[in-house]
Amino acid sequence: MPPRPSLQSLLLMAASAAAGGDSGLLLAARRRLPAAALAAGGHRIRLLHAFSAASRRGRHEVACCVRTEPAPRPASPVAVRSRSVHSTENYKKGCEQRLGQLIERLKKEGISPKQWRLGTYQRMMCPKCNGGSTEEPSLSVMIRMDGKNAAWQCFRANCGWKGFVEPDGVPKLSQAKNNTECETDQDGEANLAVNKVYRKICEEDLHLEPLCDELVTYFSERMISPETLRRNSVMQRNWSNKIVIAFTYRRDGVLVGCKYREVSKKFSQEANTEKILYGLDDIKRARDIIIVEGEIDKLSMEEAGYRNCVSVPDGAPPKVSSKLPDKDQDKKYQYLWNCKEYLDPASRIILATDADPPGQALAEELARRLGKERCWRVNWPKKNENEICKDANEVLMFLGPQALRKVIEDAELYPIRGLFSFKDFFPEIDNYYLGIRGDELGVPTGWKSMDELYKVVPGELTVVTGVPNSGKSEWIDALLCNINDQVGWKFVLCSMENKVREHARKLLEKRIKKPFFDARYGGSAERMSLDEFEEGKQWLNETFHLIRCEDDCLPSVNWVLELAKAAVLRYGVRGLVIDPYNELDHQRPSNQTETEYVSQMLTKIKRFAQHHSCHVWFVAHPRQLHNWNGGPPNMYDISGSAHFINKCDNGIVIHRNRDPNSGPVDVVQVCVRKVRNKVIGQIGDAFLSYERVSGEFRDADKDTAKKAAVAAANAAKAPQRKG
């Protein structure tokens, strides 16, 4: 017999009928109201259904008048207690208005049950998935009794549709405080979860009986033997002239719950019974435990020789939840807490959930609660050339018990974020050994004298320094042009010291090997033609992407790296240039030193480089050299911190002689001061001649290189002078 509707639910039904013009629903509410009133304590209720005049344009109005039968007059005087009738009426009116809005908004979402219930979870057919092939009422809807909001969720793994609506005028504070349930509803439900008294059931009360021959045959087709069925007390029940399978949930042999399954895979469970794992007694004091997603999978494991197996009672979620709730609020997985004493002694828990996304989400939810450090997972084998087995029963049916045993024997450790073994990287190590990518030994720089000392490796950080006007940016531009010419790399440039047009001129001159202008620096050299210029522009656009701050604010490292990440993913760039360090915004907390800040910043840059396989060149100026002798500075002279040399993979100093009497002034000394990877280089100096007309760098001949080396050695021995 269905439960008697509450007064509020009938009132809501009547309000909904009036708002939508549903006279049939209104009459049904009116018929039921007297019964509800009697249940409420003998109140006499009169439902007024008034159709308004033409001035109201056909709007329906519903009013519910409640009048209490007069009580016997007391023999002695009584104290009169005042009460705010108006506030009570206003509250009721507000609730009715909010409930009416909620009904309309739920109907727009396609949620329209036969009867509306307040303050409780109501199950109905999901309008999105229609219950799937089994047509089960999988949508759970909760409407607050005060009408402040309503929420719903479909619990079918392949759907998972959920949402939330609220009426107009609900304060934000109330929303934040109450979320989707009123405070009393939520607290009451939490208390019920803790102090709930479960039904006691037995086989006789449930009218359970042994399996008929047809169901035994059904299980035999799924490779489950009668012996396994008997040992696990699998029974049947005649329900609405339909025979259903009954999986009995027991603890210490006592019936605790029962789950029913139709052959068409439609499930239901006994209400108000404790949720536990299926087959719980089989894991008592077990050190190794297998957890599967369905009762038939547990029976399948037993056919393969594994009795230490249990099944979850409620299937899998559509996806992994965003956060782990507290124990008292963890209703979906309450069965784990109810079986904690059985699960705690286990040192190895094998999660053999289904291979589909919901099954993998279930494995993650279980591992989060059980402890990933003691969890293992299985890899399901192929069923045929195109499909893999979905679960344990499919392996048993298609491949046999031996294959199912091998699945368990080959289970692997459940992955823990941040914790790996070398085996996880074997494919990458194999490719490195075989040279599959082609850049394992580094990309050549384009200069023979440099290639012996330094090559460019994806995922590394190169810090470049040098006194001002020594040619750091020019050398990096020439290096990028050479790499693009040899292997076709693309780059993203964050060069705050260069105007875009000036940077374009420098790159085009190095590419075309002709001056951009007919200017004095070009001498008698022929200027690049218009056709060469247009071709160069196309090359610029395809090879380089720019990070520019479009206002007067200084860019931060995080901002630069976010845009560089977008360039990697969108354009496939392989190199990032940040030039220079002192043009970035370096605001830091007051309790953080500059050394700590630089260390943190360089760590972020290195992680970006490694994660995106992108080489980063970072230009940093040395601090002011008060006693500079004219020689190349040291990497430890970089302004800010010694972490620039400590944390980088490669450290390079760019230097040139400024004294014509000491040696050639058009030769750049490239000092490689740090190479972390011995495979791609070593510490040493290379000398490159600078062609001022085109901005090119070429390997200096032996005599020029020797003179430049002597000049550098003399500068190093010279007494220090004020810079």
Steps between C-alpha positions, in 0.01 A plus 500: 500500500656833401586746778242768580604832342602775736311825532790693351531269201128540426526873538791500259306281257206741515724804450669331205164412347375853528814649354489263204124493452482129575151458639535121517800527732315758704197274546727215607655725763157610620383139534801410713507806722235382753698181569816699548320735733373212715854363521618848603270506803135549413533830317226596260636615165321676222666535158388798306545477127397832357519591137558872486308753303598639164712765663734225621537365146417142587754452778416222746525561869521239775448567867504254785298602805578310818253526788529307824196363677425712809652354813300462822505812713719451804343516844755743634661801337812437297784731410482629149826448305553740212639376173588662170227385268617729223859366502374143484268578214775689316734205542242259363424732212870531419540122504204456268635755254845346497361150460292614204810641330696182568227286346501706182878486469512129563236447233712698255780252570261214417451394863129445557408210733150381568521633855728769646665423836680746725800457729579147385678333211254394233594250229357528152579444133791707368387710200851489352566125490148367566647240734706337225412160364363390838278809536585532867400815696855622545441873557505620862331835565506702823279808553555697818196535718541878515529518120844662497647259244475161337769262379507181298742233379473192282690208650533298180871468425454584132296813572586680824282802412469738793391855564379762740229769483383768738226761501552872467596703801688236704782680688853390416573446870213257521624316191852468636380389841238252394624382160243258358324394819356694787701487819257282688466257209876467462578464868214258546617285214856497632375396842288231342808366322682471832219376721287321245326183611502248215229249421552142604413264219491126446447269206149407611383861524640574154347181357835389357524157344763286323584580139283341237651300213463789258714732715755226567527462122535877466797498738648193329507694174709756685735223623373511861453153649211388727754433779614862495140619502417285801809601695414868451129446578380642169120464504191622323179685578163527331443872469193637320457178307863516397785277617805704603846395617568574869861564606508466878736729691618335824727578792606205717241295315213730599289657225559877501374610159373369171545623146274393216587470135276428208646312205456827306756656741256711700605531865329578831587456867323449829437838660636610840763228516867547577729538199789253506724328247364190325688190617625673813558180699744379232754772586499463876865516616617489135832668419425518127159627385345539155225757448277482191208705372217243491375189675544281190862618475553382860357160408725494191808558716398203710481284187862602433601390849480833687256496791663804665289727282218747575278718286383856559122522546421814301693491173728774367476883493503689168825678593742561786372746759686828539574455870490229763210551746512436871408156626155607619419662166646221285161343430583356158785293646356439847543128442879541526468657845250232605754231401809680632594227748512248211702728271756641744706177545553463124848587375417458129169601341456424129247727330343303215228747403358526150713626212258780402544861628252460789683184608831684500340785695382244757854364531630850570229566761574169674876558492462848650312355797691175546848646453674490163818368656337158552288492184569321172311511172440256215533531125219321321608290198366524147176320423567517126701712259293812561365470856631438848315311768285730711508308827583173675197313366585586139853367550357180649246457219723581202849400619445258788604477869871474421493839328316651797763362736772658287323836519524489880856367500612782267334777703719807530547757774237769502665823382569767762543849364865598515629148579644297210725210417747491211268259323253784455761676285635204304338613170666841533834341594474263202440791263797683651726199447379440144507868407140493380440873541826605341583774752629276781857626445382858466428726203815653343548874539619554142855589608761224510699662778183520711373147431796353685397690813124550489196359323134576550292229674120523531385543860812676630566850635790711373586817690687758291680796654758763408571867556271744314557539125697178476263340245289261715172561316668508157669165567174337615320630188773355278479168688123481448540570126757220470281250687199586287705460184629158609203332672205736448434591863251777583550745785311736729681822593449708812751774425401812691808707406434478125241689305315258273612674181865507613489135598346413163781689321770310688343161430438577131859615450632176648260296286550679166865595572448850366449837670145617566578863402727688263670650803853572609535173692429311175797645317496400134294185557180465300180556697248213515251517213124542540444137400756385756338725757153352437638146510679583824181634655328169425790315663482727805130436541537122472808467722458746787219591738514797734409552865438870551351693791246734339478746791748673728503215752802278545439136402549231764674167448172315553331712231784433256496125563120478456526668158800286409298188588225621264760551226636147552155344477363721222802553275741220597786728603814328631689795649424794733716811542455725807715809454585644750433406862494859631207593272265263684279581797675360808259587777532251781364455852667710766621190683671354190861587415615567144704180507191298594298676232757433226520134602122463478484685168771287337329183626178606324688569176679163514176313562341678205796404278495135607124457488463652153833378355586861424849651527508831691763771459493742792708820473616653830731801537790497745488734795691827477870415475681764705850362438458350154826426318346468154489120499190277482293502819430190707163323516499575874501870411139485380285748689268338750629160604754224450203276413530616138812286461396237753161416347554539127593210272737712294672827586646723227682834518508717185799737487683715249818704512446877500866610473635499138856502637442174686349296218220480240178678604272314256554161666257368760627266768239240598600367841324174588524498878263219589372188318302263719466228233840370394341337194441834328801712595775616734642813655712714267516810277400547136577807287258629235553783256216751486395635160363845578322548164277192521522421872636152427741304719761276340772275638811713541810379316787363704711818497207723597393258771854487636528878516163523672605235753819690578305822547260325736790352700671837530175662614465240770854575626457878480443691824135562577358838412185676597206414267 
